[in-house]
Amino acid sequence: MNLRQAVEKYLAVAGGYGKPAALSAFGLSAAETEAVFGLFDEDYQLSRFFHFRNDSGEGYQINGFPQTHVVIDAEIQTIL
């Protein structure tokens, strides 16, 4: 899943920017979820738009931290 696909899926799941979306709703395996979102989190240009949360729900390890949801800022549109 590339960045554009991830953002499109996020918008479909969350219903808009700034709202939490369960990582499990992206339709990826646990390993794919951790790998894809781990790469976004490691990239400075991207990570400033991604905000991970550890709420209730299926958990994933994103760069060593337990996470369940992601919130993406609308400003990510500037790099799409």
GIURUR-V396212 format. One record per run of one state. SS is the DSSP state (H for helix, E for strand, L for the rest). FROM is the first residue (numbers start at 1). LEN is the number of residues. Records with the same first field share a line. If there is no record, write none. Layout:
# GIURUR-V396212
SS->FROM-LEN ; FROM-LEN
This chain:
# GIURUR-V396212
L->1-2 ; 15-6 ; 27-3 ; 43-1 ; 48-2 ; 54-6 ; 63-2 ; 68-1 ; 73-1 ; 80-1
H->3-12 ; 23-4 ; 30-13 ; 44-4 ; 74-6
E->21-2 ; 50-4 ; 60-3 ; 65-3 ; 69-4
